[in-house]
Amino acid sequence: GFANQQRRKQRLVIMFSPNGILPPAFWPDEEGEKFTLKESLKPLEPFHDLTLIMHGVCDKIRGDGDGHMRGIGCLLTGIELFPGNIQGGSDTPAGWSKGLSIDQEIKNRLQSDAATRTRFGSLEYGVMVPDRADTWTRMVYAGANKPIAPIDDPYQMFAKLYGHVKDRENLKSVLDDVQADLRKVGAAVSVEDRRLLDEHASFVREMEQELKATKDDVGHAVPEPDPGVKKENDNIPHISKMQIDLMVNGFAADFNRVATLQFTNSVGGARMHWLDIAEGHHELSHLPDADAKAQDKLIRINKWFCEQLAYLAKRLAETPEPGGGGSLLDNTLIMWTNELGKGNSHTQDNIPFVLVGNGLDFRMGRSLKYPMLPQTASLW
């Protein structure tokens, strides 16, 4: 069953791609409702009237860390990074973000109300995110110093969504033991250690709530993931499709109302051989504007990311809203963004914000040009 059949289910997806964009091929020349999509955004033509393009939003947050680190780590939190020991570029080293990301703020708000609470609240999807934990690989934060790792293995995400009942029973037994152990240890430790134990206990309680909310009947046919897809560079298109399909199925089952989709990482170096591009994405993004071949490749790379956005919008549009009218896209807003405004200058002016859908009832079908909003926190 769904959290609430009377109240409209509204959803948010935040999609991230790295290394900035090529402005002349991205931003519409026009402002207002009559605008022409440039080459990088042409895949959104079927959703022209459901698209909102926001030029002039700038990330002015400074402090520790290089531009890429601050770009992804402050993007959704709107606050500085902690000092730390992760060295990047020529700037000072940095650690994790000092605050909660906006997606988790919305998730927490929804989960606090029984009428909008879902099994997971939010799900964090990834596509070829490096197997390491550092400031370049995390954009979602449950709080200060609490990064959330995206799941970039479709089979792992499938197991999370559709795990067997027996597995859940075994996990519940383990969680019961963990809770008991935490209570025993709590009386014998310092105040600071007790605070950490309380955080662990809260996490265990959240997992228990997820288990209680799990139902065997998800309201639709359980998908069958394509077998044998390895986490390899050249499988990025296949993994992207699998993750997007799982996300749409999760929304249809009302597993969550908030999701993120992170392609690679800040400073992402994917080699897009399927586009006949041999060089790494980050490497190309640093080449000068006078390099016409590099410029053409960057346009094709960003157009490919836009195609992933368009595929997600298409899948949502063709999926009926369970228990309600219209489609999933009628009740979902997708926001596509980046850590930089332009790769070879590392500018954080004019960070891309492209919105698609109707989940939050914004007036769509417009190209907006803001007078350089001082930071992304202005949006939140």
Steps between C-alpha positions, in 0.01 A plus 500: 500500500594863466574748777190700418247460220318830548790746512691557177840330495769753404856393421844648443795361303839675497730391218871587500757496219854638540761736357282792394332567167582684177289817538450597131353156427295483818324823600208629286552847355142596580329570829140409570265243346623522141847350503700263285688212656870500415682185386581368850134524604331384177404160650250693717303620197209259572480659847551862391183617675594311818855639516629790709856621427658719769801707394680721749509278810849512652678302771693768689584285801871518576720354774705182491524267202550548126229609257392146418481403869299806599300465182355160591531515878322835539262461204203362693601608850561870439771507766880472520710186528673412824880528509645158431783297349372445145728702272381611161634741238703788641252594771492410867400143596145440619265246652127436480225760481385682812130452438194306386427483126167628371383159378542358851327802653198429278521127572503564875198728470306238305601217733387697806137487378316167494306621196816537289732246662634228271715191546833669418423869487785556254718284278844598374585355158842519337659416166870407511580691818859415605541246779640748748358741756620857456361847441498458119272195514223617739226759447231371741533565874283378789657777712833660577782249438243237391539430127269242343657270240299444183429142397648462152451125465155432347496150650566641847222755450268226375572296815428805716164553328388141454701294752357164606280470806741252661785749466289760678418257780869424553587869500229577756649239732846658465360848565330380818838373626672826405243706690551286810879535478476879461287523816752296697800704388324836540514496878876450512635767262568873503244764408663552158508127425140472617404766246659289224321191627171691494563584135562132424184407689300753296636344180399152620149626580471647150597166348242326717234743380599426141458128566158552659391707200607228255221310330530193281252644247659808341201575279676420171689218333846472653749598226770262383837678472710417196750238616878528503546876454839581653595832655726607214547827313350377174189375679406849623206534254364159603542570871333839459195342339478230768521755781240729342262209446542396864436857612173515306392163641582624850282806451218288360514284815522814717822378659625861515408852393856640476788366289841606374679375189875567500701438183863422588636773731639850514812485281338198333724345235264271309619412149192504280605250237136451399518861371833431325681706765823349632609775741375522858221750570698702756804511274289643215330753725836670568591558135478857365198640318713530186523119478203440268525120516490503882206741495306270268567202727386690809177595324437134418580395858254745652242410238538135607436595864194693382383185318508318834286776649260475205480122539411539868234757411362270227479200735322711763264646239397159368444353848150565641479644850388208721189583696464838331463680169757585237855370486793481739655798319192708582598462865881495473755779459844408361784745559822456299807679633882502506789603726634762256368754252786435256780245523812674370448810715371315808244777536210443735300779340200389295481150645263300277153453645256338257163389639258261330156380613213627706557363848523834680257699280753756379406691184693295247582555133726799566859614469592718798801730528578611854737789587767270647332361813781498761496128582304181456381540860271773363291221345473299818 
